[in-house]
Amino acid sequence: MINRSNQFVHQASDSHSHQLLLQFMTEHPRALVLTGAGISTGSGIPDYRDKDGNWKRKQPVQHQEFMRSHELRQRYWARSLIGWPVMQTAQPNAAHFTLSALEQHGYISQLVTQNVDRLHQKAGSQSAIDLHGRADEVICMQCSLRESRAVTHQRFAAANPAFAGLTASAAPDGDADLEIHFDDFVVTGCPVCGGILKPDVVFFGDNVPRDRVNDVFQALSDSSALMVIGSSLMVYSGFRFAREAHAQNKPLLILTHGKTRADELADVKIDAEIVQTLTRATAALISTAQE
């Protein structure tokens, strides 16, 4: 059984990591699963932080700056012409499909993701809560019009043909590592009211909608445990659920590479390759249940 003495396990080797995960899932069925960027790197979407929890590049755009600065919006949407197609065409990897299978077999009670890539939904997950929103939709901050990101993308590309042909390496969440002058980039407004268009995601410095947070808290209360997969939990929006699980005396497992903000709260910490660990443990779990 899991030890609640605040002792956690660091498993740097992959050789037995799936056994630790299998034991946890067997002892704590119907857990809530919270995923982060580390689960989508295998789909070609870069993550934000290194194994020590530090930023790999400049911090992402801040909400207030985006709303206040036309120049920042020029930079954001210009880079998005390169970065967004990477996220748009990304496909789920085995970890996404495995979590979908766990959901379908009733082994997890709720799936929550900090990612905005919608890969869980592409993999067939029905219950996923997009904690930080979804990058495939755009919202007008004035009249609340919603439209597909693909439509917005095509409009920006048509208005900026010189930028549409540029190339750069992809960055997290539809961004790109492009550093040029953006003064000539045309930022088109809402087609209805001319207002500021913004991806329907929670930028840094913004708050997760309260009803969404409450839904996750309720799901956590109804769950047997919390499993965090592929997240450093360095941002409070995810860390608060690890803290709440600990406060409720619910077992907490973390599967990711490197340190996390909740390591000292974890009952089991597995530092190992995510896809292999998750798929092997799940295959064993489902196989045993079907015997």
Secondary structure, 3 states (H helix, E strand, C coil): CCCCCCCCCECCCCCCHHHHHHHHHHHCCCEEEEECHHHCHHHCCCCCECCCCCECCCCCCEHHHHHHCHHHHHHHHHHHHHHHHHHHHCCCCHHHHHHHHHHHCCCEEEEEECCCCCHHHHCCCCCCEECCEEEEEEEECCCCCEEEHHHHHHHHHHHCHHHHCCCCCECHHHCECCCCCCCCCCCCCCCCCCCCEEEEECCECCCCCHHHHHHHHHHHHCCCCEEEECCCCCCHHHHHHHHHHHHCCCCEEEECCCCCCCHHHCCEEECCCHHHHHHHHHHHHHHHHHC
